[in-house]
């Protein structure tokens, strides 16, 4: 499922605990093989954990420099405007306090820059060695997928595609178990903490609570640790097996209305979207077809938009343009969705007749098969 990500500062700032932190300075002295340009130090994860700003500096004679303060090791990437229509983008790396030198190559897109500090030594050493079997499994999977895409000219049969999807999910589960084991042995690892934060951005899994519990008290009491704890709790509210919360939203007439789940419907899809989300809108034709075929047989959809006040008319226009026949609600400014840590769109939840979540982010073709198997 292609995702459109939005990051809302209002929610992130609720997790800001910098006033209780002890800060130290860091200096990042960089070299890059281009004479001039600009470099931006991009925050990874929550903006409030990085003093609220990305950092920008000039490249002069192939050198650049960043100086700021941090309360604990942080994760960043580098974005460089290094010439006409040319950009440099690094992979994620870690910054500790103190002076660190970093070396970048503009011809190596998505490289992990050469930088030496305690966190990066762990990343290239113990963490890399621990995760090597996982990376080999990923490599084998991608080789198989690419081979099948080439064989079928990118039109892989549904049965094979489903098997590939199941295999990928199994690898992800394996990776999570490996991280849990790693944190048990390395409870003070900021490398593991930032990897968990990164994975959590793609959605909640119950094992993330178990991983978080293995971190030391010192890690949990950092800005990043406290923020992650709050978001894990929020996301657990809409985990598999839980009843979907009964929030009140605005309806298309601008009136407050409680989200209602009809108990006589065997399945209800809660679909989060917004008016300028291309991936969301691209799913509407297939969802509309399924709604029209199965609505009278026990299937329902509830649409929840997270549009801002300025885009209310755009929200209504999309509903009208695509003639969406199911009930639509407006979660104005992402208020309730933010509480649930929903920041990627489309996001959906499939509920049973009891209002319990039985699947998350089900693809239209998977939903079609489920309805064919159970409502025909």
Order of alpha helices (4+ residues) and beta strands (2+ residues): beta-alpha-beta-beta-beta-beta-beta-beta-beta-beta-beta-alpha-alpha-alpha-alpha-alpha-alpha-alpha-beta-beta-beta-alpha-alpha-beta-alpha-beta-alpha-beta-beta-beta-alpha
